[in-house]
Amino acid sequence: MNKYLVLILIGGIFFFSLYLIIEYIATNANLFWNKWSRKTLWIWLPFYAFQRLIKEVIFKK
């Protein structure tokens, strides 16, 4: 892997983490988590829905 690509990737992760920390400190915790849960809903919602579907349909007694 190209060493410059690795440096750019590590720098991007570092600055994104720094952005999240600053935003968390600047706002209160509830606003921060509401904002980021809405932004990342498309990632975790299908997994939650699939798990719930299995529980309610397959393991239904």
Helices and strands as residue ranges (DSSP letters): H 3-26, H 29-39, H 41-53, I 54-58
